């Protein structure tokens, strides 16, 4: 395995781990929103958790909006 290939694999692994961590955080926040009855937040989180393959633009937009919303809270 070449050094360049190893580096590319490491980058992909890091990206995948970051996405999985974000998804886990969003799932936890969704559970909290369900428990509190915050339907607006539930909708935002649900959309952010949609598989990228089905609605890539919407999922990325929702994640960006959630990050802004959470950082301003």
Steps between C-alpha positions, in 0.01 A plus 500: 500500500649832396542789740257711293237224504542460875455874549185500286365207700572681825321812374195294400500321836523830687215645291286193565569513874413870514172436316414212733575714807280778363219256424522354852485851647201587283321178599552584867366851443202354314420281800515809723276696261246216498505484879446876530236514224698750289349413161692765308832365627384144434434588136838669460681205654304243304583675174867525597507127563357407160740288300722715279431278200128575508517878545860620509426871467229500764704297748804726468289815521321374809827407669640847433181662630507282811861592569410870473193450718693307764791743508264795548313328785 
